[in-house]
Amino acid sequence: HTPEAMFIYAVENLKFLEVNEQALKLYGYKRSDFLNMDLTDLYAPEDIQTLIESGESRLGTGNYSGPWKHKTSDGNTVLVELSRTNIEFMGKAGHLNIVRNITDKLDEKRKLQILESVYENAADPIIRTDKEGFITEINEVVTKKLGYSKKDLETAPFITLLSDDFRAVINRNVFQSGLIKPTSQEIEIKKSSGSFQKATLISTPVKSYGGEVDSFNLIIKLIEETVVSKDLAHTQDHIAGKVDPPFLSNI
C-alpha cells in the first residue's frame, strides 16, 4: 500500500519475485506479465551492459542512485532513482527496490536551464522584484544599457528608477493591482547618468506553489529616440527642392 513504486528481484538471475500496484502503474504492465520478466527488461539494450558492470557499485544499499533510464510497456522512457535493500524473499536472496520517477523533475530542471540562458542573453534589460516591488535580481543588459550594477540596485524599490509621472501609476497598476496576467505600459526609465529614456514595461507576475503572486519579472524594452540636428534638418529642407550653390559650398 506504499505510494512508492516497489519491486523485488532475485539476486541469482534478476527475475522479478514481487511488485506493487504503483510500480505496475509506472511501467504499464499487468501483474502476471511483470512477474514473467527480469530486471534487464526495464533497460534499453545499450544500458544493460552498464547495469551489469556498474550496477553493484552504483546501487548503494539504502541510498538512492541514478538517474537510470527505464522502459515502460509502450516503449517510452522514464528517468528513475532507485534505493535497494538486501532481503530474503520466498527463500531466495533478493533486492527490494524503491523507485522514484524523476522524469518531470529533470524536465523542469532542463527548462529552468533554458530560461536562465534566455534571461542572461536577452536583448532587453530584465529586472526581477519581490511582490512589493523591491529589486532582487537583474540581468547583464541592465548594466550595459542603463549603467547600473547589481550592487547599485539590490533591494532598491523599482519605482525609484521611474520618472515622477510614472511612479504612482506603476505602483498602482503593477505592485498593488493584484495583477495575474502580463501587462504592458509606457514608462520613462532613469539611467545611472540621471537622464530618462522612454520604454515599454512588460510586467509578468510569478506565482508561488500556492498560486499567490510572490514576485514580478519586468522586461524593459527601451525606445530608441531619433535625434535630428538643426544642420541635418536644414540639409533635408534643401534636398527637398531648396538647393542653391552657396549652401552646397558651405556643406
N, C-alpha and C positions, 0 to 999 in steps of 0.2 A: 504493500500500500504506500510505499515511499513515493514522493513526487519525482525523485531522481530516476533516470533510466539505469537499469542494472542487468547484468548477465553474469553467469558463471560458466567457465570452460575448464576442461580437463587439461592439466599440465602436460600429460604424456602425448596427446595427439591434437590438442587445441579444439576438440569437439565441444559444442555447447551442451551444458547439462541443465541449465535453468535460465529463465528470462522473465522479467516482469512486464506488466502492461505498458508502462511508459517507454520501455525500450522497443516494444513492438510498434508503438505509435511513431517513435522516432525513425525507425528503419523501414516501416511499412510492410512488415511480414506477418503472416499468420503464425500462431504459436507452433503448430506442427512443422511448418516449413523452416522456421528459425532453428528448432532443435535438431533438424537434419543437416544443419550447416556447421561449419567450424569458423574459427576466428579469421582465417585468411579470406573468407568470403566477404568480409566487410571492407577489405582493402583492394585498391586498384592493383593490377599485376605488377606495375613498376614499383609499388611501395612494399610488396610482400618481402622482398629480399632485405630491405631496410628494416622491416619489422623483425625478421629473424635475426639479423646481425646485431641490431642495437636495441631491440625491444626490451631485453632484460635489464640493460643498464639505464635506459631512459624511463622505464616504468618503475620508479621507486615505490616501495611499499608504503601505503598511507598518504602519499603525496600525489598531487595532480601533475600530469605530464602532458605535453602536447605543444601546439595543436597537432592532431592527427586527422588525416583525410579518410573518412568512411563513406562507403557507398550505401545508398538506400535501394529499396526494391525496384524503383523506377529508373535507376541508373544515375540519379543525381548525387552530388557530393555534399556532405555536411562536414563541418570542421568541429572536432570534439576534443575535450580534455578527458583523460582517464585517471582514475585513482584505483589502484589494485591492492587487494588484500589476500594473503595466502590463507586458504581454508581447506578443510576436508569435507567433501560433499558426496553423498551416496557411496561412501567407502573409497573415494578417489581423491588424490591430491588435486586441488583446483585453485583457480584465481577468481575471486569475486571482483568485478569491475563496476565502479560507479561512473556513469557517462554524463558529461556536461556538453550540451550543444552550444557552441560559442560562435556559430556562423553569423548570426545577426550582430553580435558584439564586435567581431572583426570587420564586418561590413561597415558598421558605424565608425570604427577607428579609421578605416580606409577613406571614408567620406570626409572625416574630420581633417585628415592629412591633405586631401584635395582642397578643402575650404581654406585651410591655413595657407596653402600655396597661393590660392587666388587672392586671399587677403593681403599677403605681403607683396604680391606682384601686380596689384590693381593699378590702373592709371589714375585713379581718383583718391584724394585723401579720405581715410576711413577712421572714424573715432567711435570707440565703444564707451558707454557710460553705464552707471548703475541706474536703478529705477528712478532715482531722484535727480538724475542729470549730471552727476559728478563723473568726470573722466577717469576711466580705468585703464584704457589701452589705446594706442594709436599705431597706424602703420607707417612705414618709412616715407610714404609720399607726403604725409603731413609735414614732415621736416623739410623735404625737398621743395614743396610748393608754398607752404605757409611759414616756414622758418622756425617752427617750434621743435624743441627736443622733447623726449618723453618726460624728462625731469621737469621741464617747464610746465607741462600740462597735468601731471599726475595729481589727482584728487581735486583739480580745479573745476568749478562749475562750467559746463559747456556754454551757457548763455553769456559768460564774460568774453567770449570770442565774437559776439554779435554786436552790431551797432545798436544804439539805444532804441531805434524804431522797431527792432525785431525781438528784443529780449522778452518782453511780456508776451508777445504773440507766440513764440516757440515754447515758452514755459507753459502757456495755457493750452496750446494745440498739440503738444507732444508729451511733456513730462507730467502734466496734471490732467490729461484728457481722457485717460482710460483707453488709450489707443490699442486696438487689437489687430490692425492691418497696416501695411506700409502706407505712408503718406508722403506727398511731395509738396514743398513750399519754397518760394523765393526768399533769399536772405542776403545780408551783407556780412561777410566774414572778415574778421580782423587778422592781418598778418602780423608777424613779430615786429615788423618795421613800424607798425602803427597805422598803416594805410588799410583801407577797406576794399574788398572786391566782391562784386555780385556773384552769387552762386545759387544753385538749386540744391536744397537739402532733402535727401531721401531718408526718412526715419522709419526703421523697422523694429517693432517690439520683439524681444526674445523672451520666451516663456519658460518657466521652471517646470519640473515634473508634475507639479500640482496644477498647471495651467495658468498660473499667475505671472504677470509680467515682472521680470526681475532685472532686466537691463535693456538697453537700446543700442542698435547698430546704426550709425549715422554716416551716410555717404555724402560727401560734399563735391558736387560737380561744378567746378569753377567755370564762370562765364567769361571768356576772354574778350576784352573790350578792344575794338579797333580805334586807334587814335589817329586822326587825320590832322597833320600840321597845317599851319596857315600857308606856308610855302607850297605844300602839296596841293592844298585846295586851290590856290592861285594858279598853279600849273594846270590842274584839271579844268579850270574855267577857260584857260586859253586853248587847251586841246579841244574844248567843245566848240571852238569857232572864233576865238578872240586872239589868235596867234599873230604877233607882229614882230618885225626884225629886232627892235630894241629889247623886247622881252627875251627873245631867243639868245641875244647877245649876252644878256645878264645871266641866263641859265648856263 
